[in-house]
Amino acid sequence: MDHAFCTTVSMIHTVEALLGLPPMNLNDAHAAVMSPLFSGPGQHSPFQAEYRNLKNGLIYTMNSSHAAGAKQSAQMDFSHADAADAELLNAILWHDRKGESPMPPPQHKVIPEAP
């Protein structure tokens, strides 16, 4: 257990340190490295998941098997990353949140083209 203050930027700096990468900017350069969490004899007990919130139904509510898109989703392969049809899955998720409003086309560019 470590009581040091850490943020998401601390995790980024820790990953950079583990991989031998330089900091991306001053924020992560000055963030604490979470090295105490990775030290010690290595004889810690295995992680035990806490399922109280899963079983009480307050947080992890799922759509019913009769919800829109449930039949198509049940036929998708989620056994490993990128196995499911991304276009169909995005359409199902869009419809669940936005209803009948038209789904915008996908954007595959991070940096827009210069005018």
C-alpha positions in Angstrom: 0.0 0.0 0.0 1.3 3.4 -0.9 -0.2 6.7 0.4 1.6 9.0 -2.1 -0.6 11.3 -4.2 -0.7 10.0 -7.8 -2.7 11.1 -10.8 -3.2 9.8 -14.4 -0.1 11.8 -15.4 1.8 9.8 -12.7 0.8 6.6 -14.5 1.9 8.0 -17.8 5.3 9.0 -16.3 5.6 5.6 -14.8 5.0 3.8 -18.1 7.5 6.1 -19.7 10.1 5.2 -17.1 9.4 1.5 -17.4 9.8 1.7 -21.2 12.8 4.0 -21.1 11.0 6.8 -22.9 11.6 10.5 -22.4 8.7 12.6 -20.9 6.4 14.0 -23.5 6.1 17.4 -21.7 6.7 19.2 -18.4 3.6 17.8 -16.8 4.6 14.2 -16.9 8.3 15.1 -16.4 7.4 16.5 -13.0 4.8 13.9 -12.1 5.7 11.3 -9.4 6.9 7.9 -10.7 4.9 5.2 -9.0 7.9 3.0 -8.4 7.1 2.1 -4.8 4.1 0.1 -6.1 6.4 -2.1 -8.2 9.0 -2.8 -5.4 9.2 -5.3 -2.6 9.7 -9.1 -2.4 7.0 -10.0 -4.9 5.2 -12.3 -2.5 1.9 -10.5 -2.5 -1.3 -12.4 -2.4 -3.2 -12.7 -5.7 -5.8 -10.0 -6.5 -9.3 -10.8 -5.3 -12.0 -9.1 -7.3 -14.8 -7.4 -5.4 -18.1 -8.3 -6.9 -20.6 -6.5 -4.6 -21.4 -3.8 -7.1 -21.7 -6.3 -9.9 -24.2 -8.4 -8.0 -26.3 -5.6 -6.5 -27.4 -4.4 -9.9 -26.8 -0.7 -9.2 -23.9 -0.1 -11.5 -23.6 -2.8 -14.1 -27.1 -2.8 -15.5 -27.2 -4.4 -18.9 -29.7 -4.2 -21.7 -32.3 -6.9 -21.9 -32.1 -9.6 -24.4 -35.0 -7.9 -26.2 -33.3 -4.5 -26.6 -32.7 -3.0 -30.0 -29.5 -4.5 -31.4 -29.3 -7.3 -28.8 -29.7 -10.1 -31.3 -26.9 -8.8 -33.5 -24.7 -8.1 -30.5 -25.2 -11.6 -29.2 -23.9 -13.0 -32.5 -20.7 -10.9 -32.4 -17.3 -12.3 -31.4 -16.0 -10.4 -28.4 -13.5 -13.1 -27.5 -10.6 -10.8 -28.5 -10.0 -7.3 -29.6 -11.3 -6.1 -33.0 -13.1 -9.4 -33.8 -16.5 -7.8 -33.9 -17.7 -5.9 -36.9 -16.9 -2.3 -35.9 -19.3 -0.6 -38.3 -22.3 -2.7 -37.1 -21.3 -2.4 -33.4 -21.0 1.4 -33.8 -24.4 1.6 -35.4 -26.0 -0.4 -32.6 -24.3 1.7 -29.9 -25.3 4.9 -31.8 -28.9 3.8 -32.0 -29.0 2.9 -28.3 -27.8 6.4 -27.3 -29.2 8.7 -30.1 -32.3 6.8 -31.3 -33.2 7.5 -34.9 -30.9 10.5 -35.5 -28.5 9.8 -38.4 -25.1 8.5 -37.5 -22.3 10.6 -38.7 -19.7 9.0 -41.0 -16.6 7.7 -39.3 -13.5 10.0 -39.2 -10.2 8.2 -39.5 -8.0 11.2 -39.4 -6.5 12.6 -36.2 -5.0 15.6 -37.9 -7.3 17.5 -40.3 -5.9 18.2 -43.8 -4.6 21.7 -44.4 -7.0 24.0 -46.3 
